[in-house]
Amino acid sequence: MLDIAVVLVAVMLCIALILNLWRLIIGPHVVDRILALDTMYINSIALILLYGIYNQTPLYFEAALLIAMLGFVSSVAFGKYLLRGDIIE
Amino acid sequence: MSFTVELIISAFLILGGLFVLVGSIGLIRLQDFYVRLHAPTKATTLGLGCVLIASIVYMYHIQGYASINELLITLFLVITAPVTAHILAKVAMHHRVKVMQRTRNQHLIETARMQLPPENDNKKQDQDN
């Protein structure tokens, strides 16, 4: 049962990633694109955790943690750059 | 692995996948940036929380002990998602992103952009004084 559930959730996450990519392409404003990129980071964390469950290994948690931190920092850096014209003042 | 544990893990996984999918559909379908901001910050974070709970249960069953890494990811995500949403909303406000027509209290946008208190409150305070 777990095999079927893992494959099903992987398909759901891939559809979600494609929808985010669509918003990243058509986004009318730059802020929409940043939001879509941030959502793609979160979805890829979920996909990596799912891959860890699929392979029965706890090896991928560090990768998920790294992607979480880098995603947050990059989103805030984009936001600060658009807001102030500079990242570190 | 017993049937009950497998059922719990599968239920959390499918719930998480559904929430993530709902967040992305909201990102596509909603009309306005400020409305669109709600879908990924709430639904997607909840979905990832469900996936992380499933992962914690599964790894506890595989290894025999619960590791703290997943809890760290959960904590980090719950802290950072509102911060990102706040900064993006602020950027959209200062870049004058188009607001949906039937948004209420649109006259407050200009004073919020100048970081002043709302005009109505000032008038009310003047009347009180």
Backbone of each chain as ProteinMPNN parsed JSONL, in Angstrom:
{"seq_chain_A": "MLDIAVVLVAVMLCIALILNLWRLIIGPHVVDRILALDTMYINSIALILLYGIYNQTPLYFEAALLIAMLGFVSSVAFGKYLLRGDIIE", "coords_chain_A": {"N_chain_A": [[0.834, -1.204, 0.0], [1.991, 1.184, 0.749], [3.787, 1.647, -1.308], [2.144, 2.259, -3.492], [0.958, 4.6, -2.514], [3.183, 6.289, -2.275], [3.963, 6.594, -4.958], [1.669, 7.793, -5.978], [1.571, 10.224, -4.525], [3.93, 11.316, -5.435], [3.283, 11.802, -8.098], [1.283, 13.735, -7.707], [2.842, 15.82, -6.569], [4.52, 16.37, -8.682], [2.716, 17.36, -10.581], [1.962, 19.648, -9.197], [4.418, 21.006, -9.214], [4.665, 21.509, -11.953], [2.513, 23.233, -12.342], [3.406, 25.378, -10.78], [5.628, 26.091, -12.284], [4.379, 26.988, -14.552], [3.145, 29.304, -13.558], [5.468, 30.648, -12.958], [6.396, 31.192, -15.491], [4.336, 32.696, -16.803], [3.848, 34.738, -15.043], [2.554, 37.933, -14.249], [3.909, 39.984, -12.967], [7.111, 40.708, -11.406], [7.069, 39.918, -8.766], [5.22, 37.879, -8.632], [6.667, 35.904, -9.887], [8.76, 35.49, -8.082], [7.316, 34.461, -5.94], [6.329, 32.099, -7.073], [8.734, 30.744, -7.454], [9.577, 30.392, -4.81], [7.557, 28.694, -3.891], [8.133, 26.524, -5.488], [10.572, 25.733, -4.388], [9.659, 24.768, -1.881], [8.014, 22.667, -2.69], [9.912, 21.014, -3.865], [11.378, 20.247, -1.646], [9.497, 18.578, -0.393], [9.367, 16.593, -2.357], [11.952, 15.529, -2.224], [11.972, 14.452, 0.363], [10.068, 12.499, -0.026], [11.412, 10.881, -1.81], [13.361, 9.921, -0.112], [11.761, 8.314, 1.565], [10.963, 6.459, -0.319], [13.352, 5.185, -0.994], [14.029, 4.133, 1.436], [15.857, 5.356, 3.22], [17.505, 7.523, 5.537], [19.066, 9.507, 4.446], [18.586, 11.789, 3.01], [17.692, 13.966, 4.428], [19.37, 16.014, 5.215], [19.893, 17.244, 2.794], [17.334, 18.203, 2.255], [17.034, 20.024, 4.353], [19.057, 21.848, 3.722], [18.093, 22.833, 1.272], [15.767, 24.053, 2.163], [16.805, 26.151, 3.764], [18.337, 27.596, 1.871], [16.383, 28.315, 0.049], [14.727, 30.04, 1.545], [16.566, 32.102, 2.142], [17.233, 33.013, -0.435], [14.762, 33.902, -1.391], [14.198, 36.014, 0.364], [16.365, 37.618, -0.253], [15.849, 38.334, -2.932], [13.494, 39.763, -2.49], [14.417, 41.865, -0.828], [16.155, 43.097, -2.588], [14.416, 44.028, -4.581], [12.96, 45.749, -3.053], [14.679, 47.665, -1.845], [16.758, 48.122, -3.634], [19.197, 47.139, -3.082], [21.013, 44.547, -1.434], [22.539, 44.015, 0.948], [22.967, 46.605, 3.035]], "CA_chain_A": [[0.0, 0.0, 0.0], [2.852, 2.37, 0.835], [4.375, 1.887, -2.63], [1.148, 2.961, -4.312], [0.782, 5.951, -1.97], [4.365, 7.097, -2.605], [3.916, 6.943, -6.381], [0.55, 8.733, -6.163], [1.951, 11.542, -4.009], [4.955, 11.855, -6.334], [2.585, 12.357, -9.263], [0.653, 14.997, -7.26], [3.864, 16.856, -6.395], [5.035, 16.783, -10.0], [1.699, 18.244, -11.175], [2.072, 20.935, -8.5], [5.623, 21.681, -9.703], [4.41, 22.008, -13.306], [1.655, 24.417, -12.193], [4.257, 26.481, -10.313], [6.468, 26.518, -13.406], [3.505, 27.769, -15.427], [3.023, 30.641, -12.962], [6.783, 31.29, -13.081], [6.574, 31.676, -16.861], [3.372, 33.71, -17.228], [3.612, 35.712, -13.987], [2.523, 39.273, -14.828], [4.857, 40.867, -12.292], [8.281, 39.986, -10.891], [6.761, 39.363, -7.451], [4.583, 36.591, -8.885], [7.706, 34.925, -10.221], [9.469, 35.135, -6.84], [6.425, 33.604, -5.156], [6.302, 30.782, -7.713], [10.026, 30.097, -7.189], [9.558, 29.984, -3.404], [6.698, 27.516, -3.803], [8.856, 25.404, -6.092], [11.525, 25.256, -3.378], [8.965, 23.976, -0.856], [7.576, 21.412, -3.306], [11.051, 20.126, -4.088], [11.693, 19.64, -0.342], [8.57, 17.455, -0.219], [9.748, 15.531, -3.296], [13.172, 14.879, -1.724], [11.572, 13.616, 1.504], [9.365, 11.346, -0.588], [12.444, 10.005, -2.376], [13.949, 9.242, 1.036], [10.852, 7.242, 1.983], [10.961, 5.46, -1.385], [14.594, 4.429, -0.921], [14.177, 3.662, 2.817], [17.105, 5.847, 3.8], [17.392, 8.884, 6.101], [20.228, 10.245, 3.97], [18.249, 12.983, 2.238], [17.169, 15.042, 5.262], [20.297, 17.143, 5.19], [19.651, 17.949, 1.531], [16.076, 18.937, 2.387], [17.286, 21.162, 5.238], [19.847, 22.833, 2.97], [17.242, 23.492, 0.279], [14.861, 24.941, 2.897], [17.509, 27.378, 4.16], [18.724, 28.382, 0.699], [15.167, 28.891, -0.534], [14.323, 31.209, 2.338], [17.529, 33.198, 1.989], [17.169, 33.593, -1.773], [13.512, 34.666, -1.539], [14.35, 37.272, 1.096], [17.32, 38.461, -0.972], [15.114, 38.911, -4.058], [12.565, 40.769, -1.971], [15.168, 43.04, -0.381], [16.703, 43.79, -3.753], [13.348, 44.783, -5.235], [12.432, 46.775, -2.152], [15.642, 48.706, -1.508], [17.762, 48.298, -4.658], [20.45, 46.625, -2.568], [20.696, 43.437, -0.531], [23.133, 44.343, 2.25], [23.252, 48.047, 2.954]], "C_chain_A": [[0.872, 1.258, 0.0], [3.483, 2.685, -0.517], [3.417, 2.682, -3.51], [1.0, 4.402, -3.843], [1.956, 6.84, -2.351], [4.33, 7.526, -4.067], [2.822, 7.982, -6.639], [0.929, 10.145, -5.712], [3.047, 12.152, -4.872], [4.323, 12.466, -7.571], [1.927, 13.689, -8.907], [1.678, 16.113, -7.159], [4.413, 17.313, -7.734], [4.026, 17.671, -10.713], [1.782, 19.626, -10.531], [3.289, 21.714, -8.986], [5.401, 22.251, -11.096], [3.515, 23.244, -13.249], [2.472, 25.615, -11.724], [5.136, 27.013, -11.441], [5.655, 27.358, -14.38], [3.334, 29.182, -14.888], [4.349, 31.393, -13.067], [6.978, 31.867, -14.479], [5.63, 32.841, -17.152], [3.253, 34.87, -16.255], [3.627, 37.15, -14.465], [3.548, 40.211, -14.199], [6.015, 40.03, -11.742], [7.952, 39.301, -9.574], [6.064, 38.016, -7.594], [5.625, 35.52, -9.154], [8.486, 34.524, -8.974], [8.628, 34.185, -6.007], [6.382, 32.197, -5.743], [7.598, 30.033, -7.442], [10.092, 29.594, -5.749], [8.704, 28.736, -3.218], [7.377, 26.298, -4.423], [9.92, 24.855, -5.146], [10.826, 24.331, -2.379], [8.521, 22.632, -1.438], [8.744, 20.461, -3.54], [11.538, 19.52, -2.777], [10.805, 18.424, -0.114], [8.951, 16.293, -1.124], [10.993, 14.79, -2.811], [12.861, 13.981, -0.533], [10.889, 12.34, 1.022], [10.357, 10.354, -1.191], [13.17, 9.255, -1.266], [13.081, 8.103, 1.54], [10.892, 6.097, 0.966], [12.203, 4.577, -1.307], [14.89, 3.884, 0.468], [15.49, 4.104, 3.439], [16.894, 7.237, 4.394], [18.466, 9.828, 5.592], [19.868, 11.624, 3.443], [17.742, 14.138, 3.094], [18.073, 16.258, 5.256], [20.105, 17.957, 3.918], [18.377, 18.776, 1.63], [16.268, 20.175, 3.258], [18.058, 22.264, 4.516], [18.973, 23.579, 1.978], [16.269, 24.436, 0.974], [15.56, 26.251, 3.239], [17.845, 28.242, 2.954], [17.506, 29.025, 0.051], [14.711, 30.116, 0.208], [15.255, 32.385, 2.097], [17.414, 33.838, 0.612], [15.883, 34.384, -1.967], [13.626, 36.015, -0.844], [15.323, 38.195, 0.378], [16.672, 39.102, -2.185], [14.197, 40.035, -3.582], [13.283, 42.031, -1.541], [15.722, 43.82, -1.558], [15.618, 44.604, -4.449], [12.886, 45.943, -4.373], [13.391, 47.945, -2.006], [16.655, 48.978, -2.602], [19.122, 47.78, -4.248], [20.119, 45.519, -1.579], [21.236, 43.711, 0.862], [23.566, 45.797, 2.19], [24.341, 48.42, 3.94]], "O_chain_A": [[0.552, 2.256, -0.647], [3.694, 3.853, -0.845], [3.807, 3.638, -4.179], [0.925, 5.321, -4.658], [1.767, 8.003, -2.709], [4.628, 8.677, -4.388], [3.012, 8.924, -7.409], [0.656, 11.127, -6.402], [3.098, 13.371, -5.031], [4.759, 13.515, -8.045], [1.989, 14.649, -9.675], [1.425, 17.23, -7.608], [4.735, 18.487, -7.915], [4.412, 18.632, -11.378], [1.687, 20.645, -11.214], [3.222, 22.931, -9.156], [5.88, 23.341, -11.405], [3.717, 24.194, -14.006], [2.27, 26.732, -12.199], [5.366, 28.218, -11.55], [6.163, 28.317, -14.962], [3.37, 30.149, -15.648], [4.368, 32.611, -13.241], [7.634, 32.894, -14.648], [6.059, 33.863, -17.687], [2.634, 35.884, -16.578], [4.626, 37.576, -15.046], [4.005, 41.146, -14.856], [5.914, 38.808, -11.626], [8.484, 38.229, -9.282], [6.279, 37.113, -6.786], [5.492, 34.378, -8.712], [8.838, 33.355, -8.814], [9.142, 33.224, -5.436], [6.396, 31.213, -5.004], [7.577, 28.822, -7.222], [10.599, 28.502, -5.492], [9.078, 27.827, -2.478], [7.216, 25.177, -3.941], [10.147, 23.646, -5.105], [11.326, 23.25, -2.067], [8.629, 21.594, -0.784], [8.591, 19.245, -3.427], [12.055, 18.404, -2.773], [11.282, 17.369, 0.304], [8.87, 15.136, -0.714], [11.09, 13.573, -2.963], [13.407, 12.884, -0.418], [11.093, 11.257, 1.57], [10.17, 9.14, -1.098], [13.552, 8.098, -1.441], [13.593, 7.044, 1.903], [10.86, 4.923, 1.335], [12.125, 3.368, -1.527], [15.916, 3.231, 0.659], [16.161, 3.318, 4.108], [16.176, 8.049, 3.811], [18.753, 10.842, 6.229], [20.707, 12.525, 3.418], [17.393, 15.189, 2.557], [17.602, 17.395, 5.287], [20.146, 19.187, 3.941], [18.33, 19.91, 1.154], [15.738, 21.244, 2.954], [17.765, 23.45, 4.67], [19.078, 24.798, 1.843], [15.969, 25.507, 0.446], [15.002, 27.33, 3.04], [17.671, 29.46, 2.986], [17.584, 30.151, -0.442], [14.348, 31.122, -0.403], [14.812, 33.512, 1.876], [17.486, 35.061, 0.488], [15.892, 35.422, -2.629], [13.206, 37.038, -1.385], [15.145, 39.413, 0.388], [16.905, 40.28, -2.458], [14.132, 41.107, -4.185], [12.835, 43.138, -1.839], [15.758, 45.051, -1.537], [15.86, 45.738, -4.861], [12.473, 46.986, -4.881], [12.965, 49.099, -2.04], [17.366, 49.98, -2.523], [20.1, 47.956, -4.974], [19.06, 45.546, -0.952], [20.496, 43.651, 1.844], [24.426, 46.17, 1.392], [24.724, 49.587, 4.024]]}, "seq_chain_B": "MSFTVELIISAFLILGGLFVLVGSIGLIRLQDFYVRLHAPTKATTLGLGCVLIASIVYMYHIQGYASINELLITLFLVITAPVTAHILAKVAMHHRVKVMQRTRNQHLIETARMQLPPENDNKKQDQDN", "coords_chain_B": {"N_chain_B": [[6.531, -4.49, 8.191], [3.767, -3.301, 9.982], [0.196, -3.311, 9.263], [-1.243, -1.148, 10.261], [0.615, 0.909, 10.795], [1.511, 1.364, 8.209], [-0.838, 2.276, 7.074], [-1.239, 4.675, 8.475], [1.032, 6.16, 7.657], [0.579, 6.277, 4.88], [-1.844, 7.681, 4.794], [-1.115, 10.197, 5.85], [0.762, 10.953, 3.93], [-0.791, 11.148, 1.566], [-2.613, 13.099, 2.288], [-0.844, 15.258, 2.643], [0.159, 15.514, 0.007], [-2.2, 16.232, -1.333], [-2.725, 18.729, -0.141], [-0.501, 20.22, -0.969], [-0.931, 20.183, -3.715], [-3.338, 21.595, -3.85], [-2.438, 24.092, -2.992], [-0.788, 24.821, -5.161], [-2.628, 24.859, -7.264], [-4.186, 26.954, -6.404], [-2.282, 28.958, -6.65], [-2.205, 29.189, -9.404], [-4.896, 29.721, -10.141], [-6.074, 31.848, -8.713], [-6.893, 35.427, -8.638], [-5.396, 37.749, -8.219], [-2.371, 39.284, -7.105], [-2.169, 39.644, -4.326], [-4.173, 38.044, -3.354], [-3.315, 35.682, -4.369], [-1.092, 35.193, -2.892], [-1.876, 33.91, -0.601], [-2.357, 31.176, -1.065], [0.109, 29.515, -1.536], [1.539, 30.089, 0.841], [0.035, 29.162, 3.005], [-1.444, 26.687, 2.404], [0.497, 25.091, 1.133], [2.543, 24.98, 3.027], [1.251, 23.612, 5.089], [0.799, 21.185, 3.771], [3.439, 20.281, 3.355], [4.128, 19.961, 6.023], [2.507, 17.758, 6.683], [3.661, 15.769, 5.04], [6.165, 15.691, 6.251], [5.505, 14.723, 8.801], [4.663, 12.123, 8.112], [7.111, 11.19, 7.168], [8.644, 11.273, 9.517], [7.353, 9.309, 11.09], [7.789, 7.064, 9.477], [10.609, 6.863, 9.392], [11.125, 6.52, 12.061], [10.103, 3.987, 12.36], [11.746, 2.522, 10.694], [14.399, 2.939, 11.668], [14.238, 2.724, 14.432], [14.645, 4.701, 16.254], [13.745, 8.119, 16.852], [14.722, 10.735, 14.787], [15.995, 14.114, 14.917], [16.081, 15.738, 12.791], [13.935, 16.038, 10.968], [12.072, 17.385, 12.502], [13.474, 19.718, 12.787], [13.422, 20.72, 10.169], [10.675, 21.167, 9.939], [10.237, 23.124, 11.926], [11.868, 25.197, 10.966], [10.606, 25.772, 8.555], [8.062, 26.579, 9.368], [8.719, 28.877, 10.706], [9.889, 30.459, 8.679], [8.103, 30.767, 6.49], [5.93, 32.718, 6.957], [7.533, 35.028, 7.134], [8.669, 35.301, 4.583], [6.286, 35.654, 3.124], [5.395, 38.072, 4.161], [7.447, 39.85, 3.386], [7.231, 39.643, 0.598], [4.652, 40.64, 0.187], [5.04, 43.252, 1.015], [6.887, 44.148, -0.917], [5.229, 43.967, -3.181], [3.326, 45.884, -2.527], [4.836, 48.265, -2.525], [5.708, 48.305, -5.139], [3.462, 48.877, -6.499], [1.661, 46.839, -7.429], [-1.079, 45.575, -9.331], [-4.313, 45.858, -7.931], [-7.116, 43.841, -7.087], [-10.435, 44.591, -8.277], [-12.628, 44.632, -6.477], [-11.49, 44.822, -3.953], [-11.542, 45.676, -0.574], [-11.304, 48.774, 1.323], [-9.466, 50.318, -0.187], [-8.54, 52.885, -0.146], [-6.733, 53.086, 1.859], [-4.291, 52.311, 0.975], [-2.427, 54.159, 0.033], [-1.591, 55.68, 2.277], [-0.503, 53.614, 3.74], [1.631, 52.996, 2.159], [3.238, 55.224, 2.488], [3.932, 54.785, 5.039], [2.398, 55.948, 7.084], [0.04, 56.59, 9.745], [-3.41, 55.443, 9.358], [-5.773, 57.621, 7.687], [-8.367, 57.944, 8.612], [-8.298, 57.317, 11.324], [-6.781, 59.42, 12.305], [-8.529, 61.588, 11.872], [-10.589, 60.835, 13.551], [-9.299, 60.909, 16.012], [-8.762, 63.652, 16.139], [-11.335, 64.652, 16.321], [-12.029, 63.579, 18.758], [-10.257, 64.899, 20.417]], "CA_chain_B": [[5.807, -3.299, 8.692], [2.373, -3.68, 10.219], [-0.763, -2.636, 8.386], [-1.675, 0.122, 10.855], [1.66, 1.914, 10.561], [1.506, 1.675, 6.786], [-2.041, 3.075, 6.814], [-1.01, 6.032, 8.997], [1.991, 6.848, 6.796], [-0.041, 6.556, 3.583], [-2.851, 8.739, 4.947], [-0.435, 11.5, 5.979], [1.387, 11.302, 2.649], [-1.782, 11.571, 0.572], [-3.114, 14.397, 2.76], [0.158, 16.266, 2.316], [0.179, 15.719, -1.438], [-3.403, 16.979, -1.717], [-2.599, 20.131, 0.268], [0.476, 20.875, -1.848], [-1.576, 20.373, -5.014], [-4.308, 22.686, -3.696], [-1.681, 25.345, -2.965], [-0.325, 25.195, -6.495], [-3.8, 25.224, -8.069], [-4.527, 28.309, -5.984], [-1.295, 29.88, -7.241], [-2.566, 29.4, -10.797], [-6.263, 30.11, -10.431], [-6.561, 33.063, -8.059], [-6.915, 36.491, -9.627], [-4.684, 38.953, -7.857], [-1.181, 38.819, -6.381], [-2.373, 39.622, -2.872], [-4.974, 36.852, -3.075], [-2.504, 34.533, -4.747], [-0.072, 34.981, -1.854], [-2.393, 33.069, 0.471], [-2.369, 29.74, -1.356], [1.341, 28.786, -1.221], [2.071, 30.239, 2.201], [-0.708, 28.374, 3.995], [-1.758, 25.308, 2.017], [1.703, 24.324, 0.831], [3.262, 24.723, 4.281], [0.527, 22.545, 5.787], [1.051, 19.94, 3.056], [4.795, 19.826, 3.655], [4.081, 19.467, 7.397], [1.953, 16.398, 6.671], [4.686, 14.878, 4.479], [7.232, 15.542, 7.252], [5.017, 13.805, 9.85], [4.747, 10.777, 7.542], [8.521, 10.812, 7.113], [9.095, 11.006, 10.889], [6.81, 8.004, 11.509], [8.438, 6.006, 8.713], [12.01, 6.714, 9.801], [11.129, 5.922, 13.408], [9.831, 2.565, 12.199], [12.901, 1.879, 10.054], [15.639, 3.018, 12.452], [14.025, 2.38, 15.828], [14.701, 5.912, 17.065], [13.279, 9.291, 16.108], [15.78, 11.735, 14.61], [15.49, 15.466, 15.153], [16.243, 16.514, 11.567], [12.644, 16.391, 10.372], [11.485, 18.44, 13.342], [14.211, 20.946, 12.473], [12.875, 21.237, 8.911], [9.331, 21.688, 10.221], [10.37, 24.376, 12.684], [12.43, 26.209, 10.079], [9.611, 26.154, 7.55], [6.968, 27.309, 10.019], [9.209, 30.215, 11.027], [10.279, 31.289, 7.532], [7.043, 31.007, 5.496], [5.294, 34.024, 7.127], [8.481, 36.113, 6.867], [8.72, 35.455, 3.133], [5.017, 36.215, 2.646], [5.342, 39.482, 4.555], [8.357, 40.63, 2.549], [6.704, 39.713, -0.763], [3.505, 41.555, 0.177], [5.586, 44.607, 1.104], [7.431, 44.465, -2.243], [4.114, 44.2, -4.106], [2.689, 47.157, -2.193], [5.662, 49.391, -2.943], [5.819, 48.324, -6.599], [2.119, 49.183, -7.01], [1.054, 45.726, -8.17], [-2.505, 45.853, -9.532], [-5.195, 45.305, -6.904], [-8.402, 43.412, -7.603], [-11.364, 45.719, -8.251], [-13.526, 44.666, -5.317], [-10.768, 44.835, -2.679], [-12.084, 46.719, 0.3], [-10.392, 49.732, 1.984], [-8.349, 50.635, -1.088], [-8.025, 54.23, 0.112], [-5.68, 53.02, 2.874], [-3.024, 51.835, 0.402], [-1.457, 55.251, -0.122], [-1.0, 55.995, 3.575], [0.34, 52.496, 4.163], [2.867, 53.079, 1.385], [4.067, 56.253, 3.103], [4.123, 54.355, 6.435], [1.709, 56.853, 7.995], [-1.173, 55.982, 10.288], [-4.547, 55.677, 8.486], [-6.333, 58.969, 7.827], [-9.616, 57.946, 9.394], [-7.97, 57.333, 12.743], [-6.369, 60.774, 12.66], [-9.703, 62.441, 11.989], [-11.337, 60.454, 14.747], [-8.593, 61.424, 17.18], [-8.959, 65.103, 16.196], [-12.669, 64.907, 16.852], [-12.05, 63.273, 20.19], [-9.564, 65.96, 21.141]], "C_chain_B": [[4.332, -3.629, 8.827], [1.433, -2.811, 9.392], [-1.141, -1.266, 8.929], [-0.668, 1.23, 10.587], [1.657, 2.348, 9.106], [0.314, 2.559, 6.431], [-1.844, 4.52, 7.277], [-0.081, 6.809, 8.068], [1.353, 7.215, 5.461], [-1.057, 7.678, 3.686], [-2.192, 10.1, 5.056], [0.19, 11.92, 4.655], [0.361, 11.839, 1.673], [-2.395, 12.909, 0.976], [-2.129, 15.519, 2.41], [0.22, 16.565, 0.83], [-1.019, 16.519, -1.908], [-3.272, 18.448, -1.344], [-1.605, 20.878, -0.618], [-0.146, 21.158, -3.208], [-2.584, 21.512, -4.954], [-3.6, 24.04, -3.67], [-1.234, 25.77, -4.347], [-1.48, 25.55, -7.412], [-4.257, 26.633, -7.697], [-3.571, 29.327, -6.56], [-1.623, 30.164, -8.699], [-3.896, 30.129, -10.911], [-6.671, 31.464, -9.844], [-6.187, 34.293, -8.881], [-5.845, 37.559, -9.434], [-3.445, 38.517, -7.074], [-1.442, 38.68, -4.883], [-3.245, 38.456, -2.46], [-4.139, 35.606, -3.318], [-1.472, 34.196, -3.688], [-0.551, 33.998, -0.787], [-2.19, 31.583, 0.199], [-1.044, 29.046, -1.026], [1.775, 28.919, 0.231], [1.309, 29.397, 3.205], [-0.859, 26.925, 3.592], [-0.489, 24.492, 1.79], [2.499, 24.022, 2.093], [2.593, 23.602, 5.067], [0.779, 21.195, 5.118], [2.437, 19.392, 3.342], [4.884, 19.335, 5.103], [3.553, 18.049, 7.469], [2.969, 15.393, 6.128], [5.797, 14.635, 5.493], [6.793, 14.632, 8.388], [5.088, 12.357, 9.368], [6.185, 10.283, 7.528], [9.07, 10.49, 8.5], [8.637, 9.621, 11.328], [7.543, 6.871, 10.8], [9.874, 5.786, 9.175], [12.117, 6.151, 11.217], [10.936, 4.426, 13.302], [11.014, 1.841, 11.573], [14.084, 1.798, 11.018], [15.461, 2.56, 13.89], [14.163, 3.552, 16.76], [14.286, 7.094, 16.204], [14.42, 10.289, 15.997], [15.161, 13.127, 14.638], [15.516, 16.303, 13.873], [14.913, 16.962, 10.98], [11.964, 17.489, 11.173], [12.158, 19.775, 13.076], [13.676, 21.568, 11.187], [11.508, 21.857, 9.152], [9.404, 23.042, 10.907], [10.852, 25.504, 11.778], [11.387, 26.706, 9.09], [8.498, 26.971, 8.179], [7.418, 28.717, 10.393], [9.357, 31.052, 9.758], [9.148, 31.591, 6.563], [6.33, 32.349, 5.714], [6.223, 35.196, 6.843], [8.563, 36.374, 5.375], [7.449, 36.105, 2.609], [4.925, 37.699, 2.973], [6.224, 40.334, 3.663], [7.817, 40.741, 1.133], [5.506, 40.647, -0.841], [3.98, 43.01, 0.229], [6.153, 45.048, -0.241], [6.304, 44.78, -3.207], [3.444, 45.534, -3.812], [3.52, 48.33, -2.691], [5.866, 49.441, -4.441], [4.475, 48.565, -7.267], [1.59, 48.087, -7.918], [-0.455, 45.922, -8.184], [-3.356, 45.131, -8.492], [-6.514, 44.923, -7.568], [-9.457, 44.489, -7.349], [-12.17, 45.784, -6.958], [-12.775, 44.481, -3.994], [-11.283, 45.972, -1.817], [-10.966, 47.578, 0.887], [-9.196, 50.07, 1.115], [-7.773, 52.019, -0.816], [-6.905, 54.221, 1.159], [-4.319, 52.674, 2.276], [-1.981, 52.954, 0.406], [-0.792, 55.601, 1.21], [-0.12, 54.862, 4.072], [1.67, 52.531, 3.429], [3.814, 54.122, 1.973], [4.387, 55.935, 4.554], [3.574, 55.374, 7.413], [0.562, 56.093, 8.643], [-2.358, 56.285, 9.372], [-5.233, 57.006, 8.767], [-7.551, 58.991, 8.731], [-9.329, 58.027, 10.886], [-7.549, 58.728, 13.184], [-7.577, 61.68, 12.856], [-10.47, 62.14, 13.266], [-10.651, 61.004, 16.003], [-8.778, 62.931, 17.298], [-10.33, 65.437, 16.769], [-12.728, 64.639, 18.352], [-11.38, 64.389, 20.983], [-10.387, 67.25, 21.11]], "O_chain_B": [[3.718, -4.168, 7.906], [1.801, -1.746, 8.897], [-1.338, -0.325, 8.161], [-1.034, 2.342, 10.205], [1.782, 3.533, 8.797], [0.422, 3.467, 5.606], [-2.222, 5.465, 6.583], [-0.351, 7.96, 7.726], [1.55, 8.322, 4.958], [-1.144, 8.528, 2.8], [-2.645, 11.06, 4.433], [0.156, 13.096, 4.293], [0.592, 12.857, 1.021], [-2.666, 13.756, 0.124], [-2.527, 16.586, 1.943], [0.322, 17.724, 0.428], [-0.891, 17.382, -2.776], [-3.656, 19.323, -2.12], [-1.835, 22.033, -0.978], [0.07, 22.22, -3.792], [-2.683, 22.306, -5.89], [-4.086, 25.015, -4.244], [-1.292, 26.954, -4.679], [-1.348, 26.44, -8.252], [-4.663, 27.41, -8.56], [-3.977, 30.431, -6.923], [-1.352, 31.26, -9.188], [-4.015, 31.067, -11.7], [-7.518, 32.154, -10.411], [-5.285, 34.235, -9.717], [-5.435, 38.204, -10.399], [-3.474, 37.466, -6.434], [-0.994, 37.723, -4.25], [-3.097, 37.926, -1.359], [-4.232, 34.617, -2.59], [-1.024, 33.053, -3.59], [0.259, 33.33, -0.144], [-1.886, 30.816, 1.113], [-1.061, 28.059, -0.29], [2.32, 27.974, 0.801], [1.901, 28.952, 4.188], [-0.459, 26.027, 4.332], [-0.407, 23.337, 2.207], [3.068, 22.939, 2.225], [3.268, 22.746, 5.64], [0.952, 20.183, 5.797], [2.605, 18.19, 3.548], [5.629, 18.398, 5.389], [4.075, 17.225, 8.219], [3.127, 14.303, 6.678], [6.318, 13.524, 5.597], [7.597, 13.851, 8.898], [5.515, 11.47, 10.107], [6.459, 9.122, 7.832], [9.859, 9.559, 8.659], [9.423, 8.846, 11.871], [7.881, 5.856, 11.409], [10.307, 4.644, 9.332], [13.049, 5.416, 11.543], [11.534, 3.667, 14.066], [11.261, 0.675, 11.882], [14.697, 0.743, 11.177], [16.404, 2.066, 14.508], [13.838, 3.438, 17.942], [14.452, 7.077, 14.984], [15.025, 10.651, 17.006], [13.962, 13.295, 14.412], [15.037, 17.437, 13.859], [14.765, 18.106, 10.549], [11.359, 18.403, 10.612], [11.522, 20.828, 13.126], [13.495, 22.783, 11.108], [11.208, 22.935, 8.639], [8.718, 23.987, 10.517], [10.324, 26.616, 11.811], [11.291, 27.903, 8.819], [8.037, 27.95, 7.591], [6.612, 29.648, 10.402], [8.992, 32.227, 9.751], [9.22, 32.599, 5.86], [6.133, 33.076, 4.741], [5.777, 36.241, 6.369], [8.531, 37.525, 4.94], [7.505, 36.994, 1.759], [4.438, 38.491, 2.166], [5.818, 41.411, 3.226], [7.919, 41.8, 0.515], [5.351, 41.371, -1.824], [3.407, 43.886, -0.421], [5.933, 46.182, -0.667], [6.391, 45.741, -3.971], [3.036, 46.241, -4.734], [2.969, 49.293, -3.225], [6.168, 50.505, -4.981], [4.369, 48.463, -8.489], [1.128, 48.351, -9.028], [-1.045, 46.37, -7.201], [-3.149, 43.951, -8.21], [-6.973, 45.594, -8.492], [-9.398, 45.207, -6.351], [-12.372, 46.864, -6.403], [-13.366, 44.03, -3.013], [-11.439, 47.1, -2.287], [-9.813, 47.15, 0.94], [-8.06, 50.109, 1.588], [-6.642, 52.305, -1.209], [-6.207, 55.221, 1.331], [-3.305, 52.73, 2.972], [-0.816, 52.736, 0.735], [0.422, 55.796, 1.27], [0.886, 55.097, 4.742], [2.706, 52.155, 3.977], [5.031, 53.942, 1.966], [5.043, 56.727, 5.231], [4.188, 55.647, 8.445], [0.153, 55.049, 8.135], [-2.327, 57.292, 8.665], [-5.28, 57.47, 9.906], [-7.749, 59.922, 9.512], [-10.028, 58.721, 11.624], [-7.896, 59.178, 14.276], [-7.668, 62.427, 13.83], [-10.934, 63.04, 13.966], [-11.304, 61.494, 16.924], [-8.933, 63.453, 18.402], [-10.485, 66.355, 17.574], [-13.379, 65.36, 19.108], [-11.842, 64.781, 22.055], [-9.968, 68.263, 21.669]]}, "name": "protein", "num_of_chains": 2, "seq": "MLDIAVVLVAVMLCIALILNLWRLIIGPHVVDRILALDTMYINSIALILLYGIYNQTPLYFEAALLIAMLGFVSSVAFGKYLLRGDIIEMSFTVELIISAFLILGGLFVLVGSIGLIRLQDFYVRLHAPTKATTLGLGCVLIASIVYMYHIQGYASINELLITLFLVITAPVTAHILAKVAMHHRVKVMQRTRNQHLIETARMQLPPENDNKKQDQDN"}
